[in-house]
């Protein structure tokens, strides 16, 4: 029986790789261990509803802060991914069959947590004909039914091996924000994200806007993987050309010695430079800090995103 708590069984595709040293984190990245009552209550609700969270599976450094406020990012379609990206801590292998009751459990948890904004993500499911698109749509509809005032943000796979039409099923379910992360600059895809294609991911987000221009689009990258400043700024330009509204940039943190090495820790000053450059390229919303993650402060950021769009329309 496979034990996903054991790194070699969690990441069998990485077991043969030589170890990469894990450098000591600088002061600006260290966070306190989670201990609050809010954290414990959120953990209890997640377990009661048998839900998986990307906060735990990916080892997010912000889990203590977010869960203390009842903000957990639901990860649907299981805890095993069909891909083995070199940066990611989510387990790799053959996933179980989809749980048809999961959308209802997610909706129930959102209602019990009283969320004003929820982020729903998933593993990659290349084993499914539609990549899990209909399961995403069902989850969006279930949450909307139980919590009509809750805004919904999804963080999807790339649906690389699916027919182009599957994206329409997700978009027609009307999430408020459609997020799909590019993760890194195109030159690093062969080593960081070998199962994906940079321009396919970019086009996916562009198509969302073509299908429904009212949906906000969002994408993020990690830095500290070996990219250059110029490459990051080119990604910003590519995103704007695809009409992406919201950009996130955060520091890559190496989960285990078998994962992609940290090339360097990008300073807060450099992040401030990236943020300034992104605002100048007319993104509606930008979050660029060492601890920025896709769903970090997502609710507050969504409120600003919506406000910024209204301001832009008023100025037009």
N, C-alpha and C positions, 0 to 999 in steps of 0.2 A: 504494500500500500504506500503510495507516494505521500511524503510529508512535506508540505509547502513551507514549513518553518525552517527546513534545512536548505541552505543556499544551493548546494550541489544538486538537490532534487528540484528546487524551485527554478533553477536556470541550467538545465542539463546541456543546453547548447553552448554554455560558457565555461563548463567545467574543465575543458581541456586547455583553456587559455592561460597564459602566464599571468601571474599576479601583477597588478599595477599598484604602486604605493599610493596610499591615501594621505595627502598632505593635511597638516593641521589647519583647521578653519581659522580665519582671522576673526577678530573681535566683532566686526560688524555683521557676522553671519550666525553667531551663536544665539540659541534660544533656550528658554527654560523648559524643563520637563513639565508635561501637563498634569495638573493636580486639582483643578477647580471642580466645584459641584456641578457646574454647567457641563463640563467635559464628561463627567461620569454619567449624567443624565442622557446626554446625546449618545454615548457609548451603549447605554442600556436600551434605548429605543432602536438603535441599529441592530443589536443582537436579537431583540424581541421580534423584529420583523425579518430576521435572517437576511439582512442586506449587507452587501459588500461596499466599501468606500475606497475611493482612490487615495484618500488621505492616509489610510493605513497601508494599503497595498504598495503604493509608490513611496512610502516613507516621507511624506511631506513635512518640512520643518515647522510649518505653521499650524499643525493639527491642534495644539493646545489652545492657541488663541481663537481659532475658528470654532472648534467644538465647544468652547466655554460659552459661546454666543448661540449655540445650537445650529451652526452652519456646517453641514457635512455634505461633501460631494458624493452623490450616489453613483456607484459603478454597476451598471446592469450587464446582463448576459454572461455572468459568471466571473470567476477570478483567474481564469487561465486564458492567456492570449495565444493566438496562432502565430505570432511573430516574435522575433527575438532581438529587438533593437538593443544596441550595445550600451545605451544610457539608462535603460528602463529597468525598474525593480519588480515589475509585475511578472508573475510566473508564466512560463512558456510551456506549451504542449498541446494536447488534444482536449478541447473543452467538453463539458457535459452538454446535453441537450438543453435548449431554452426552457425556462420555467414560465409557463403561461400565466401563472399567478403573480409573477414578479411586478408587472406594472401596477397592479392593485396594491401590493405591499408598499411600493415606493410612494404611491399617492397617499396611503394611510399614514406613513411616516412623515411626509411633508405636512399633512394636516396636524398631526400630534405635535410636531416641532413648531408649528405656527409660522412657517417660513413665508416671508414676503417675496423672496427670490430664491430659486433653487437651481443648482447646477447638476446636470445628469450627464455622465460620461459612460464609456464602456471599454472593454477590451476589443481588440481586432478579432473579427470572426470570419476569416477567409474560408471556413468550412461551410458557411451558409450561402445559399444562392444569392440572397439579397444583402449579405453582409450584416444582417440584423436591422435593416432599415425599417421594416414593418414593426419590429419590437420597439424601436425608438418611438415610432409614431403612436403605438398603443400606449406607451408610458406617458408621452406628452398629453394624450387625450385623457388618460386616467387622472393625472394630476390636475388638469384643467377642470375636470368634472368635480373633483373633491374640493379643490381650492381655487375657485374662479379668479380670485384677485391676486394670486401668486404669479409672478413673472417667471418664465422658464427659460433657462439657458442650457443648451446642449453642447457637448464637446464630443464630436463623432470621429469614427475611423475614416479612412479615405475612400472606402468602397471601391478599391482599385480593381478588383477582379469581378466586379458586378456590371450588369447592364446599366447604361447611363440613366435609365428611367427610375432606378431605385431611389435616387436622390429626391425625386419629386414627392415620393410618399412621405419622407421626413419633412420636407418644406411645407407641404400642404397641411400637416398637422399644426402648423403655425407656432413654432417656438418663437420667443421674443428675441433671442440671440442664438445664432448658429456659429459655433466655434469649431475650428479644426486647426490644430497647431502644425506649422511648418517645421518646428523644432530646431532647425539649424540652417546654416547657409548651404546652397546646393553642392558646393565642392566637398562637403563633409558627409553627404548622404551615403556613399559607398561603405563608410566605416561606422557611421552613427545610426543611420536609418536605412539599412540595405534593402529591406522589403518594400520600401516606398519610393515614390517618384516625385521630385520637387514640383515640376510643372503640372503634374496631375493634381496635386494637393492645391496648388494655386488656382487652377481652373475650377476645381470643385467649389471653392468659395465664390469665385466669380459667377458661376452658374446659379448659386443660391440667390444672388441679387437679381439675376436675369429672370428667375422664376417668380420671385416675390421681393420687389425692391423695399418693402416696408420692414423686412427682417434685418436686424443689425448683424453684421458679420465681424468675426473676431479671430485673431490668430496670434500665436506667440512663438518665440524662439528662446533657446538657452544660449548663454555666452560662457566662455571659459573652456570651450571644447577644442580650440585651436583656430578659430576664425579670426579674420582681420577686421579692423574698424571699417574699411572700405566695403568688405563683403556684407557686413551688417547693414550698412546704409543702402547697399544695392537691394537687399531683401526688403527694406522699407519701401523703396521705389517700386519694386515688383508688387508688393501688397497694395499700394495705392493705385497702381495700374489696374488691379483686379477689384478696385472699389471696396477694399476692406476698411471697416470703420474703426476698429479697436485693435491696438497693438500692445502685447505684453512682452517684456524682456526680463529674464531672471538668470541668476547664477546657476550653472550646472553643479550639482553636488553628487559625487560618486558613491553609489549605494554600497558596493562591495569591492574588494580587490580585483574581481573578475570583470568588472564593468569598465567602460571607457574611462581613461584616466582624465583627471582634471588638468588641463593645460596650464591654467592660472586662475587666480581669484581676481575678478574685475573689480576695481575700486568703486566706491559710491560716487566719486567725482566723474568717473567714466560713464556710469549709469545716468548721471544727471545730463551728461553731454548727449547720450543717446536719446533721452527724453526730449531734450530741447530740439534736437534734429527732427524727431518724429512729429512734434507739434508743428514745426515749420513746414512739414510735408502735408499738413492738413488732415491728419487723422482726427476723428471726432473725440477719441479717448486714447490716452497713453498711460501705461503703468510700467515703469522701468526702474527697478531697485534690485539689490542682491536677493531679497527674499520673495520677490514677485513670482507668483504661480498663476496658472490660468484662472483658478476660481478664488484666489485670495482677494478678499474685500469685493467680491463680485456684485453683491447687492448694492453697495454704495456706488460702485463704479457704473452699474447699470443706470442708476438715477442720474448721474452726471452725463452719461452717454446720451440719454434721452433728452436731457436739458440742453446739451450742446447741439443736438440736431434741431431742436426747436429754435434756438438762437440763430443757427445757420440759415434755416428756412425764412426766418423773419428778416434777415439781412439781404436775402436774395431779391 
